[in-house]
């Protein structure tokens, strides 16, 4: 897949909200500060502070900001401000032809996974599962982001806190992101190409039985048919009890079951997801997973 040009010093980066609304001007100020700390010039979208229910403005306003950033040749990258819900509602209106002609860094995570997948699929371009612009960026997270989109080198590496669920070594393109969005996109024209992929999944606020159901749905739909490896990131705030019958199941058992069923190298607990220290993942790029050494190397 094509990699967009790196975001060097002075790069102009659009700040957009394709999903949920910001809490207020302080969120925007923090995002602008984050961009400047990376050496970039922040360019907030016209509707970045808009609100329409649980959306950051109407669908048209959010789409207008995103497409305006794509069309503006002076904009080098697009940094999504936050997740929430709503990105899928924009997928049919994004001007992919513009992005194919002029590749740009598109980055974010959580609900933004929908846009990352669509850019991958419709533009044959790498997109970046990265911290959102309004986040409080730790040194670990900043370093990985800088390596990914500024220096263009491996942004991952060792994950000493991860666990090996199934050993071995795998090669493939990175695909995935937020599990709920990946599952929601299954069967659409905007989903990832999973052929010979190393799959990466994370999620938040999903009960274990829902995580299991989404993974099962993807497996039954053949999304995992030719995957070469799996990297499970953080599944935060994931209750193990199912309240309607009083039963429970450990998340670890669900993830282990998937690794055993697919018989591919697999680690869990990688620094990906709704956590402070997170890798930036160039989705669509080639990578090597060494599950025994608990390393992910992006080439």
N, C-alpha and C positions, 0 to 999 in steps of 0.2 A: 504493500500500500504506500501511497505517496505520503511523505512527511512534510508538513508545512514548514516554512522557514522559521528558524529560532527567533525568539523575542529578545533581541539584544538591547543594550542601553538606548534609551530614547524611544523604544517601540511604543506605539499608540495602541492602547488596549481598551476596548469597549467594555463597560460594566452594564450588564443587562439582567433583568429578572424574568425568566421565562416561566416561572412556576409561582411560588407563594410570595406574599408581600414582605417587604422589609418592616422592621419594627419602627423605623423612623430615620431621621437624618443622621443619627449617630452611626447606624449601620453603614450608610453610604460613606461617611467620613472615615470609618475604619477601613473600608474597602479601598478608598482612594489612597490612604496611608500605606496599605499593603502593596498596592501597585507601585507607588513611588519607592518603597523600600526595595522592590525588585529592579528598580532602575527604569520603570516604565512611566509613560504619561497616561493617567486614567482619563477616559472619555465616557462619562455617564450617559446612558440612554435617556431620551426625552421623557420616557414614562417610568423611569426606574423607581420613583417613589409613589407610583400610583397604587390604588387598592380597589378591588372589586370583589367583595366577599372574601373567599379564601384564595383569590388570585391577585397577582401583582398587576392589576389593571385588567381591562377586557382582553379577550383573545387577540383582537386586532391590534391593540396597543402593544402587547407583548411581542406579537409577531412583527409589527412595524419596527420596533427597536432592534430585534434580532436581524431582520433583513436589511435594515439600514446599515448596520455594522458590516454585513456581508458585501453590500454594494459599494461602500466607501473604500476606495483604494488606499486611503491614508491610514486605515485601521489595519493593524497587523495581527491582532488577536482578539478573542471574545472570552471574557471571564464572567461566568454566571455567578450572580450574587448569593443565591441560596437555593435550596431545594424546596420541598413542600409538596405541592401537587399542581399539575397543569401543563407540564411540558408536552405530554402526549397530544394534547389538543392542538398543538402548533405544527405537528409533523407534516401534515399535508400541504401546509402553506410556506414552508421554508424554501428559499430559492437555492436549491442544491446546485443548479447549473452555474450559478455565480461562484459558489465555493469550489466547484470542480475546476473552473478556469483560474481562480486565484485562491489557492489553498491558504487557510489561516488556522492558527492554533485556536481550538475550541475546548474549553476546560470547565470542569465542575464535577459534581457527583450527586449521589442520592437520586432525586427525581430527574436530574439532568441526564441520567443514564439513557433516557429515551432519546435525547438529542445526540448523545455520543454514538449510540447504536445506529441512528439514522445517517449520521455523517459517514460512519464506517461503511454502511451498506450502499448508500446512494452516491457517494463521492469517491469510493475506494481510497479514503484518506484516513490517516491516523487521527484519533481524537484522544483527549486526555482526561482520564478519571483522576481528578485533582481536587484539592481543597477549594471550597467556594470562596469568593472574594471577600465576604464580610467576616470570615473566620478569624479567630485569634491564632495566628500561625506560630507554632513552636519552631525552635531551631531545626529539629529533625525534619519536620514537614517542609519548612522553607528550603532546606538543603536539597531534598528530593525534588521539589518543584523546580528549583533552579537548574538542577542537573538535567531534568527532562525537557524543559521548554526554553531554556537560555543556552545551556552548553551542549545539548543534544547528546549526552552520554547516558550510561546506565543509571537510572534513578532508583533502582532497587538494591539488591544485594542480599546480605544475610538477615535472617529473621530468627534470632536466637530464642525468642520467646514462643515461637511456633512449635507445633507438635506434628510429628510424622504419623500420618494415618496409614499410609501405604508407601513403602520405599520405592526407589527407582529414579530414573532420569527421563525427562520428557522434553521434547522440542515442539514448538508450535507458535501460532499467532495468539496474542492475548485477546480475549473476548470476555465480556461480562460487565459486572458492576453491581448495582443494587438488585438483589434477587427479585423483589416484588415487581420492579419495572421490566426486568428480563423476562419474567414469566408472563407479564401482561402483554408484552410485544410478540410473544410466540405466535407464529402463524400469520403475522402481518408482513407487509413489504418493507418494514423498517427494522426488522430484527437483525442481530448479528449473523454473520456467516460463521457457523460453528465447525466447519470442516477442518480437521486436524488442528484444533485450537486448544490452548491451555485456558481453562475456564477459571474466572475469578468471581467470587460472590461475597457480598456482605449485606447486612440489613440491620434494621433497628425497629423496636416496638412491634415485633412479630412473635406470637407464641410459637413454641416449638412445633406444634402440630401443623401450623400454617407454613412454617419453613419446610417441614417434611412434605406437605402437599404440593408446594411449588416445585420442589426438586423432583418429586415423583411425576408431576405433570410434564416437566421438561424432558425427563427420561422417556416417558411413554410417547412423547411427541418426536422422539428421535433426535432431539437437540444434542444429546450426548453420544450419539452413535459412533462418531469418529474422533471424539476428543482425546487428547493425548495425556492430559494431566489436569489436576484441579488445585486451585489455591483458595481455601476458605479464609476470608478475613474475619473481622469482628462482627459478631451478632450481639448487639448491645440491647439491654432491657428485653430479654427474651424469656418470658415466664415458661416454666416447664410443666405447670399444671394446666389441665383443661378443665375449666370451671363447671361445665355442664355434667361431667360424670365423676369428678374427683380423681381421675387418673393422672399420671404424669409420666414423662419420658425425658431423659436427658438429651440435650442438644448434641452432645458428643456421640451418643449412640446413633443418632440420625446421620451425622456426617460420616461416621465410620461405616455405616451401612452403605451409603452412596459410594464411598471409595472401594469397598469390597465388591459391590455389584458391578462397577465399571472396570475394576481391575487395572487402574491406572495410578501412577504416582500421585500422591495427594498429601498436602499439609493443611493444618488448620491453625488459626490464630495469627495469621500474617498481619502486618500493619496496614490494613486497608479497611476503610469504613468510617463509621461515625465515632471516631476516636481522635484524640489530640495529635498523636504522632502517626502520620500516615504517609505511605508512598504515593507518588504520582505515577500512574500507569499509562503508558502510551498504547492505547487499545488499537489493535491491528498490527502492532510491531512484533517482530520475531523475538522469542524469548526461550530460555532454557530453565526448566525447573529441576533442581536436584533435591528430591524429597528427603533423602537421608541426611544431607548436609543442611537442609532447610534454607536453601538459597534460591532466589529468582534473579536471573541475569537477563537483561534486555539488550539485544544486539542491534 
